[in-house]
């Protein structure tokens, strides 16, 4: 991943955490309540997408790659086996 992608990810997650902290410190005017709620919801979606991309997809992707490789090795052994011989 490029440095720009990492910087954007840090900015979005930091922005979400900062906005969440600001909700407890800064009073929100009543007329802006829906807007602030919408913005926090959008930031939380972006932040969760970034976190899941970096942590969940990497672990699942490597496991899927290992499983696919094992399946292809088993298929290759079955194709190369002589008739009457059991493949490992």
N, C-alpha and C positions, 0 to 999 in steps of 0.2 A: 504494500500500500504506500502511496506517495505521502510526502510530508504535508502536502496541501490537504489531502483527505483526512489525515490524522488531526491537523489543525482545525478543520471544519467540525470534525467529530467532538473534539475537546470544547470548541466554542459552543456547539449546540447543547451538549450535556451540561457544561458550565452555565450557559444561559438559562437552562431549565432549572437547575438547582438554585441559581441566583434569584430567578423570578419566584420560585417557591418560597425561598427565604424572605423575599420582599413582601410576600403576602402577609407574613406575620409581623412585619415591622411597619410598613407603610399603609395607612388607611386608604381604602379604595372608595372613591366617590360612588354613590348609589347609581348614578346614571351611567357609569362605566363598568358596572359589575359584570354584565353579560360579555362585554368585549374582553375583559381581563380573563374571565373563565374560558372563553374560546381560545385566547392566545396561549394560556397555560395548557389547555388540552392539545393544541397543535404541537407545542414544544415537547410535551410528554410523549406523543406519538413518534416524533423524530428521535428523541433520546432513546426510547425503547427499541426503535429500529436499529440505531447505531450500536447499542449494546448487544442486541441479539446477533447482528452481523459479525461483530468482533469475537463474541464468546460462544454462542450456540452454533452458528453455521460452521465454524472452523472445526469444532469437535465432531459434529455430525458428518461433515464432509470427509474427514479423514477416515472415519469408521466406514462410511459408504464406499470409499475408495478401496479400503482393505477387503471388504466383503465382495466387491466386484472383481478384484484381482484373484481372490480365492475361488470364485465361481468360474472364472476363465481358466485357471489352472486345472480345475476338476474337469471341465469340458475338454481341454487339451489332452489330459490323461485318458479320458474315455475314448477320444477319437484315435489316439495312438495305440491303444490296447489291442492286442491280437484277439481274434475271435476265441471265445472260451476262457479268456483270461479276465479276471475281475480288475477293474480300475481301482486305484487306491482311494 
